[in-house]
């Protein structure tokens, strides 16, 4: 049995040794097509990648790397696949700029090494007297729309705590504990996250839904204790700030730097055309890592289709209950979908998940993290000629996370036989 199967499919009860038609191992940056290995995903035959902008990718340790437009964001964490997103804030890495209003303290520009390795992180230093050291910036938002504000933060001098306030226009506040790496409190009607990164950095976020159209504010602020209030400053305590972001949506996407205007990071899209998938027996495996559950929306792992979204087979994380899911569409109609019995597949959590779609003769099986959906008799399948990596339904529903590995084999594995 090929080692790739031991990593991606459980339990392993395949018959014989399947031919690995495609094995795209993004974490190891090793790529196989019809038994021939390639050093780069861009060298693979029939493979197309697009992203019409620069973008950041993170390593498994949380260090950021900037990738040029059109270059896949591949690190040891995998291939980053995201939808397009826009950072509404200006001067997102320049808190000394006039775009940011300061209160209760001062900004020292370029005072520390940022998460991307550049010396562009600014220090927010509290003043003396009655203070609540902060910077803030206003943007225009739509009504009844979810927005997420975020910032990269690192403790400097002293032992102050940190909060993130967003007004859209109702004020919502999240307080963070960097020692416990936890959210201490968050205002009702909002959610918050904190993620530890390399070099003592954290990324904190707050999400809420706007209650009217107009002006919204994002406000990173130092606090004393766990209460959002002014206090007597010592003129020394500080935090480092970098990469502030305010974007439409209910989760935090990768950092989008801005200068004089809002900026958009384009979507990542990788496809393999003319794969000629055998319709009788095949196995499609996807290993993904989710930083978040993307606000409960669909997150694709992999799909095979005929070049359109009308005819396809797919595995993905469903909306609402965050369960693994697989199915078949023919002529835009769903003819098989594990949603008919969702309790048989696991709820997916933040972290690594492995999903498989297996076809043997007239039977179909979907697996997720070793849990099997009951075998289903289903003779009809659409013609399959395109592999969508990290998404399904054509260009829709990206992973919004990392694709670690995609494997396509010309044999059914996992105990399903023709």
C-alpha positions in Angstrom: 0.0 0.0 0.0 1.4 3.4 -0.9 2.4 5.5 2.2 0.1 8.3 1.1 -2.9 6.1 1.8 -1.8 5.4 5.3 -1.8 9.1 6.0 -5.1 10.0 4.3 -7.5 7.1 4.6 -8.6 5.2 7.7 -9.3 2.4 8.1 -7.1 1.1 5.2 -8.6 -2.1 3.7 -8.0 -1.5 0.0 -7.5 -4.3 -2.5 -4.1 -4.2 -4.3 -1.9 -1.2 -4.7 -3.8 1.7 -6.3 -2.1 3.9 -8.8 -1.7 7.4 -7.4 -3.0 9.5 -10.3 -2.2 12.7 -8.3 -0.6 13.2 -4.9 -0.2 16.9 -4.0 1.6 17.0 -0.7 1.8 20.7 0.1 3.3 20.4 3.6 6.3 18.4 2.2 6.2 20.3 -1.1 6.3 17.0 -3.0 4.1 16.4 -6.0 3.3 13.3 -7.9 1.5 12.9 -11.2 1.2 9.5 -12.9 4.2 8.1 -11.0 6.4 11.1 -11.9 7.5 13.5 -9.2 7.8 17.3 -9.6 9.6 19.8 -7.4 7.1 22.5 -7.6 3.3 22.6 -7.9 3.7 25.1 -10.7 5.7 22.5 -12.7 2.8 20.0 -12.6 1.2 19.3 -16.0 -2.4 20.5 -16.4 -2.3 22.5 -13.2 -3.3 26.2 -13.0 -3.0 28.5 -10.0 -4.2 32.1 -9.8 -4.3 34.9 -7.3 -4.2 38.4 -8.7 -2.5 40.0 -5.7 0.2 39.5 -3.1 -0.7 37.6 0.0 0.7 36.3 3.3 1.1 32.7 4.2 2.0 31.4 7.7 4.3 28.6 8.7 3.3 25.9 11.2 5.1 27.9 13.8 3.1 31.0 13.0 5.7 33.1 11.1 4.4 35.1 8.2 5.9 35.1 4.6 4.8 37.4 1.9 4.1 35.8 -1.5 4.0 37.7 -4.8 1.0 37.9 -7.0 0.3 34.7 -8.8 2.5 32.6 -6.5 0.9 29.8 -4.4 1.2 30.5 -0.7 2.8 27.2 0.3 4.6 26.7 3.6 5.1 23.7 5.9 1.6 24.4 7.1 0.2 23.7 3.6 -1.3 25.7 0.8 -3.3 28.7 1.9 -6.7 28.9 0.0 -8.9 31.8 0.8 -11.7 33.8 -0.7 -11.1 37.4 -1.7 -11.2 39.9 1.2 -10.7 43.7 1.7 -9.0 45.5 4.6 -11.0 48.7 5.1 -8.4 50.3 7.3 -5.7 52.7 6.0 -2.0 52.5 7.0 -2.5 49.1 8.6 1.1 48.8 9.6 1.8 52.5 10.4 0.1 53.4 13.6 2.2 56.6 13.8 0.4 57.9 10.7 -2.3 60.5 10.9 -4.9 58.0 9.7 -4.8 56.7 13.3 -6.0 58.9 16.2 -3.9 58.5 19.4 -5.1 58.9 23.0 -3.5 58.3 26.3 -0.1 57.4 24.9 2.4 57.8 22.1 3.5 55.7 19.1 7.2 54.8 18.5 7.4 53.7 14.8 9.4 50.7 13.6 10.3 49.7 17.2 10.3 45.9 16.9 10.5 43.0 14.4 7.0 42.2 13.0 5.5 38.8 12.4 6.8 38.9 8.8 10.4 39.5 9.9 10.5 43.1 8.9 11.2 45.9 11.5 7.9 47.5 11.0 6.0 46.9 14.3 5.1 50.1 16.2 5.1 50.5 20.0 2.1 51.9 21.8 3.6 53.5 25.0 1.3 54.7 27.8 1.6 58.2 29.1 1.3 59.3 32.7 -1.7 60.5 34.6 -5.1 59.2 33.8 -4.7 57.1 30.6 -6.2 54.4 28.5 -3.6 54.1 25.8 -5.2 53.5 22.4 -5.2 54.2 18.7 -8.3 54.1 16.6 -9.6 54.6 13.1 -13.0 55.1 11.5 -14.3 53.3 8.3 -17.7 53.2 6.6 -19.7 50.0 6.9 -23.0 48.6 5.6 -26.1 47.8 7.7 -26.8 44.4 9.1 -23.4 43.0 7.9 -20.9 40.9 9.9 -17.5 42.6 10.3 -14.3 41.3 11.9 -11.6 43.5 13.3 -8.1 42.1 14.1 -4.6 43.1 15.0 -1.2 41.5 15.6 -0.1 42.3 19.2 3.0 41.6 21.3 3.6 42.7 24.9 6.4 45.2 25.4 7.4 46.7 28.7 5.3 46.1 31.8 2.5 43.6 32.4 -0.6 45.4 31.1 -3.4 43.5 29.4 -5.0 44.3 26.1 -8.5 44.9 24.6 -10.0 45.3 21.2 -13.0 47.5 20.8 -15.2 47.7 17.7 -18.1 50.1 17.2 -20.4 49.3 14.3 -21.9 51.6 15.6 -22.8 49.7 18.9 -19.6 49.3 21.0 -18.4 45.7 21.5 -15.3 45.0 23.6 -13.0 41.9 23.9 -10.4 41.6 26.7 -7.5 39.2 26.2 -5.1 37.3 28.5 -1.8 36.8 26.8 -0.4 34.6 29.5 -3.3 32.1 29.4 -3.8 32.8 25.6 -7.5 33.2 26.2 -10.4 35.6 25.8 -11.2 37.0 29.3 -14.5 38.6 28.3 -16.4 39.7 25.2 -19.5 41.9 25.0 -22.8 40.0 24.3 -23.5 40.0 20.5 -19.8 39.7 19.6 -17.2 36.9 19.5 -13.5 37.1 19.9 -10.4 35.0 19.2 -6.7 35.0 20.2 -4.0 33.0 18.4 -0.4 32.5 19.5 2.2 33.1 16.8 6.0 32.9 16.5 8.2 35.4 18.4 5.8 36.2 21.2 3.2 37.6 18.8 -0.5 37.1 19.1 -3.4 37.8 16.7 -6.5 39.0 18.4 -9.9 39.5 16.7 -13.5 40.6 17.4 -16.5 40.0 15.3 -19.9 41.6 15.4 -22.8 42.5 13.1 -23.4 46.2 12.2 -26.7 47.6 13.4 -26.8 50.5 10.9 -24.9 51.8 7.9 -22.4 54.5 8.6 -19.2 54.9 10.6 -17.4 52.0 12.4 -14.3 52.1 14.6 -11.6 49.6 15.4 -9.7 50.5 18.6 -6.8 48.5 20.0 -6.2 49.6 23.7 -4.0 48.8 26.6 -5.8 48.2 29.9 -4.9 47.6 33.6 -6.2 44.3 34.9 -9.2 42.9 33.0 -11.4 46.0 32.9 -11.8 48.3 29.9 -11.2 51.6 31.8 -8.7 54.4 32.3 -6.0 54.1 34.9 -2.9 55.9 36.1 -0.1 55.3 33.6 3.6 54.9 34.3 4.9 56.4 31.0 6.8 53.1 30.2 4.4 50.2 29.8 3.9 49.3 26.1 2.5 46.9 23.5 3.7 46.4 19.9 1.1 46.6 17.2 1.2 45.5 13.6 -1.2 44.6 10.8 -4.6 46.0 11.9 -7.5 44.8 9.8 -11.2 45.5 9.5 -13.1 43.4 7.0 -16.6 42.3 6.0 -17.2 38.7 7.2 -17.5 36.7 10.3 -14.0 35.4 10.6 -10.4 36.7 10.3 -8.6 36.2 7.0 -4.8 36.5 6.4 -3.2 39.9 6.8 -3.9 42.4 4.0 -1.4 45.4 4.2 -2.7 48.8 3.2 -1.3 52.3 2.7 -3.4 55.2 1.4 -6.5 53.2 0.5 -8.4 50.1 1.4 -6.8 47.0 -0.3 -8.2 43.7 -1.5 -6.4 40.3 -1.5 -7.6 38.3 -4.4 -8.9 34.7 -4.1 -6.6 31.7 -4.4 -7.6 29.2 -7.0 -5.8 26.0 -8.0 -7.3 23.5 -10.5 -6.1 20.4 -12.4 -7.7 20.0 -15.8 -8.1 16.8 -17.9 -7.6 14.5 -15.0 -9.7 11.7 -16.7 -11.0 10.2 -13.5 -12.2 6.6 -13.9 -15.9 6.5 -13.1 -16.0 2.9 -11.8 -13.4 2.9 -9.0 -11.6 5.9 -7.5 -10.7 7.5 -4.2 -10.4 11.3 -3.6 -8.7 12.2 -0.3 -8.2 15.7 1.2 -6.4 16.7 4.3 -7.1 20.3 5.4 -6.2 22.4 8.4 -8.8 25.0 9.5 -7.7 28.1 11.6 -11.4 28.9 12.1 -14.7 27.5 11.1 -15.2 30.5 8.9 -18.3 31.8 10.7 -20.2 28.6 10.1 -20.1 28.8 6.3 -19.2 26.1 3.8 -15.4 25.3 3.5 -14.4 23.2 0.6 -11.8 20.5 0.8 -11.7 19.0 -2.8 -14.1 18.3 -5.7 -14.1 16.6 -9.0 -16.3 18.0 -11.8 -16.7 18.2 -15.6 -15.4 21.8 -15.8 -18.7 23.3 -14.4 -20.3 23.4 -11.0 -23.4 21.6 -12.4 -21.8 18.1 -12.4 -19.5 17.3 -9.5 -18.5 15.1 -6.5 -17.2 16.8 -3.4 -16.1 16.7 0.2 -16.4 19.8 2.4 -17.3 21.3 5.8 -20.9 22.2 5.8 -22.5 25.4 7.1 -24.4 25.6 10.4 -23.4 22.4 12.1 -19.8 22.3 10.9 -20.0 18.6 10.0 -18.0 16.9 7.3 -20.1 16.3 4.2 -19.9 14.7 0.7 -22.1 14.4 -2.3 -22.8 14.2 -6.0 -24.5 16.8 -8.2 -25.8 16.0 -11.7 -27.3 18.7 -13.9 -27.2 21.0 -10.9 -29.4 18.6 -8.9 -28.1 16.9 -5.8 -28.4 13.1 -6.3 -26.4 12.0 -3.2 -25.5 14.0 -0.1 -24.5 12.9 3.4 -26.6 15.8 4.7 -29.5 13.3 4.6 -28.0 11.7 7.7 -25.6 14.3 9.1 -25.2 12.7 12.6 -23.2 9.9 11.1 -20.3 12.2 10.3 -18.2 14.1 12.8 -18.4 17.8 13.6 -15.1 19.3 12.3 -13.1 21.4 14.7 -10.2 23.9 14.3 -7.1 21.9 13.3 -6.4 19.1 10.9 -9.2 17.0 9.3 -9.0 14.2 6.7 -11.9 13.6 4.3 -12.4 11.1 1.5 -14.9 10.3 -1.3 -14.7 6.7 -2.4 -16.4 5.1 -5.4 -16.6 1.4 -6.2 -18.8 0.2 -8.9 -22.3 1.2 -7.9 -21.4 2.1 -4.3 -20.2 5.4 -2.7 -18.6 6.0 0.7 -17.6 9.2 2.4 -15.1 9.2 5.3 -14.1 11.9 7.7 -11.4 11.6 10.3 -11.8 7.8 10.3 -15.6 7.9 10.6 -17.6 6.3 7.8 -20.8 7.4 6.3 -22.9 4.3 5.5 -22.3 2.8 2.1 -24.8 4.1 -0.5 -25.7 2.4 -3.8 -25.5 5.0 -6.5 -24.7 3.9 -10.0 -24.9 7.3 -11.8 -22.0 9.7 -11.8 -21.2 12.7 -14.0 -18.1 12.8 -16.2 -15.2 13.9 -14.1 -12.3 15.8 -15.7 -11.3 18.6 -13.3 -9.8 18.5 -9.8 -10.6 21.6 -7.7 -8.1 21.9 -4.8 -9.4 23.5 -1.6 -12.9 24.4 -2.9 -16.0 23.0 -4.4 -18.9 24.2 -6.6 -16.6 25.6 -9.2 -14.9 28.7 -7.9 -17.0 28.9 -4.8 -16.6 27.9 -1.1 -12.8 27.9 -0.5 -11.2 26.2 2.4 -10.3 29.5 4.1 -7.5 27.6 5.7 -4.7 25.3 4.7 -4.9 22.4 2.2 -2.2 20.0 3.4 -2.6 17.2 0.9 -4.8 16.0 -2.0 -4.6 12.5 -3.3 -6.5 10.9 -6.2 -6.3 7.2 -6.8 -7.7 4.8 -9.4 -8.9 2.3 -6.9 -11.5 2.3 -4.0 -9.8 2.1 -0.6 -11.2 2.1 2.9 -13.0 -1.3 2.7 -15.3 -0.4 -0.2 -15.1 -2.9 -3.0 -17.0 -3.2 -6.4 
